[in-house]
Amino acid sequence: MKNIKIKKTILFLFTLAIVSVSCEEFLDVNDNPNDPPISTPSLTLPVALQDFAALNARTMTYLGNQLVVNWATPSNWSANSIYMRYDFSADDFSNVFETSYVSIFKNLTYVETYEDPTGAIDYSNYKAISKIVKGFQYQLLVDLYGDIPYTEANLRGDNPTPVYDDAETVYKSVIADLGAAVDLINNADNAEDPGSQDILFGGHMEDWIEFANSIKLRMLVRMSNTGQDSYISGEIAAIVANGGGFIHDSAGANPGYAGEENKQSPFYDYFVQPNGSQTNRQDYTVASEYALEWLTNASDPRMERLYKEAANGGFKGAVQSTVLPGTGFTSEDLSKVGPGLLVSADQDQIVMSMAEALFVQAEATVRGYLPGGDAAAQELYEAAIEASFIQLGVEDAENEAEAYYNQPIKNVSWSNSPDKIEAIITQKWVALNGTSSIESWIDLTRTGFPLGLPIPDESNGQRPLGLLYPSSERSRNSDNVPSQSAGDVFTKAPFWR
């Protein structure tokens, strides 16, 4: 995993100053993006990337882990009832939509549309990075909301009430933009090097090409049920043709995270205070009984990295329920988020793990979109499991991974898994526990895997398929927001399902 360690104090003070400015001055909706009073792409890009990493580290990951039954809540806490009842409202998780548009897209569009007034600096690399990160986030918004603003989005004061574009149209436009971003990088011979302002890849543009290709492949595989194999195959052929390949290490942001107030890696900061003590969230976030049982039955050594031993001893999980189950289910009796996820205050914030990228390639190979057939798919599948073991810090990871996936267990061993897609998605569910688990929820909606995930008794017997548009957006853009009812979260499937 890349660990881009910029001089911490300087960058954080500098970035905090820019964040303040971005909220109050140079990113005000009334400013002309082509005549900025203060900022340049080199100042704005790290702010956008930090917001992007933090949103996906916190709300997106927490929501995903709850919806795919990785985590539960102990009986001595009343928090998190929404995840057991599935009574999502327009005010729940609104920051997924709001932060994407009001912060991330706003800043990235500023970078993408900026032109150096002197004409001396070519910001093509910055523009390409902006396209790629926007593509990543647009994909998630379509997956979670359906139709969203795209063609008229991010025009700031010129159009504060953008139209909503068809979800499939947005997807295909993003796929095209990702290809355009790769072309922009390949043709940017004299472009400015983002260097340390790029907190994901440190200005290594070949890594951005790999990232763009990996996002694009994920989107195309997600469309596998739409009956558009010709389109999908053509776009994947374009990925192969650009020669950039896919990510060769986990993509993680790190502007110089440190064990100080307001400087900790965002996922870590969710659970651990700068003085080392736990936050309330760490106390009321525990292992689910289902996940622990699955890992135990599969003799999976990652269990002790994904979850930590309970304060009162042993590994124990809770059922997702608001009904108090009695004694032995308080936060002292249950396993909490583990040491393989909460490593240190300065850990990279992963936005796409190596394991995820390999599982996507394995699925694409099984579906015939990538060459190599069963042998290549198995190699990718096993490499993905190994990457997960390494990421989580399992001791002797390579040998332990090999011993694990050679067990004659369905959805563990490749040869003992009759449905290869089920095996891939199930192992992907394990690997994304605590990182990009929002992808596991989306995979569950798309494929129905992993099979057997329990649904809390307090819910209506259905697991949500997405989110509701925020009430704030409905208030300010009422003429364009698609009509929606509370029940739509259970019945309105994404276009690719």
C-alpha positions, 0 to 999 in steps of 0.5 A: 500500500502506498504511504505518501508521507508529506511533511505533516504539520505544514500540509495540515495547517496549510490544508485547514486554511484552504478548507476555511477559504473554500467554505467562505471565499474562493469557492462561493457559488457567486464566484466565477470559476474561470476568474478565481480570487485566490485559489489554484488547482494545486491548492484546491485538489488536496481539499477535494481529495481529503473530503472524498477520502473522508466521506468514503471512510466514514458514512459510506463505510459505516452504512455498508458494514451495517447493511451487509451485517458485518457490524451490530450494536450491543444491548447497552446502547440505543444507537443505530436503530435505523440499521435494524429497522431500515426506516430510512428517511430523506434526512438520513445519510444526506451527507452522502449526496450533499458532500458529494455535490457541495464539496467534492464535485464543487472543488473538483469542477473548479480544478477541472475548469481552471485555466491559468491566466498567464497561460504558462502552466498546463494543468492537464494532470490536475484535470485528469485527476478531477475527472477520475475522482468525479467518476468514482463518486458519480458511480456511487451516487447512481448506485445509491440514488438512481437518477442524479444531476450530471450534465447541469451539475456543478455550474455553481451560481449559473445553475443552482437547480440542475436537471436530473439525468437518467442513471444509465446515461450518467454511467455511460458518460462517466465511463467515457470521461474515465477514458478521456482522463486516461487520454489526457494523461497520456497526451500531457507531455509538459503538464504540471506535476501534482506532486505532494498535492496529490494525496493518493498517488503523489503525482504518479500519473501512471497510477492514476491511469490504473485507477481510472481503468479499475473504476471503469472495469468495476462499472462495466462489470456492474452492468453485466445484467443489462444485456449490453455485452457488446458495449461492455466488451468494447469498453473493456477492449479500450481499457486493454488497448490503453496499456495502463493496466489496473491498480497494482496496490491499494489506492489510499489517501494520506495527506500526512495523517497523525495522532493529533486532533483533527489530523487522524486518518478518518476511519481511525478517527471515527473510533479512536480519540487522539489520546488513544481512548475509544470513542462512543462509536467504538463502544457501540460498534461490535461484530455481528454474530453472523459474520463471526460464525461465517468466519469461524466455520471457514477457519478464516484467520482474518477474523482476529484482524477484522474483530478484536477479542471482547474485553470479557474474553473470546470472540462474540457477536450480537444479532442486529436487533433493537430488542434487548437480548439479555445478559452477555451482550453488552459492549464488554462482552462483544468483539469490536472493530479489530486491529487489522482495520484500526492500525494507527492514526496515520494509516492510509485511508483506502478508497479502493483496495488491491483485493477489491480490484482483483475480485472485480477482474476475477468476475470480469474473467468469469463473465468472459470480458477479460481473457484467460478463462477459468484458470486466470479467474482462479489465479485472480480470485486467490490473489485477491484473497492473499491481498486481503490477508496482507492488508489486514496484517495476518502473520505469514499472510501468503502462506496463511492465505494459501492454506485458507483457500485450499480448504475444501469449503464452498465459497472458499476453495475455487474448485469446491465452489460450483457458482464462481460468481457467488464465491467471488462476491462472498470472498469480496464481502469478507475482504471489504469488511471495514474498508469499501463495504458500501460496495458489498451492499451494492454487490448484494443488491446486484447479485444476491450474494452473499446468500443467507445474510439475516434481515432484522426482525424489526424491518419489513423483511426487505433490505433497502436497495438505495437511499432517498434524495435529501430533503434539502435537495428537494427543497431547493430543487423541487422542480427537478428532483424525481418523485419519491416515497419512503417505500422506494428504498425497497422497491426502486432497483438500480438500472443495472439490476 
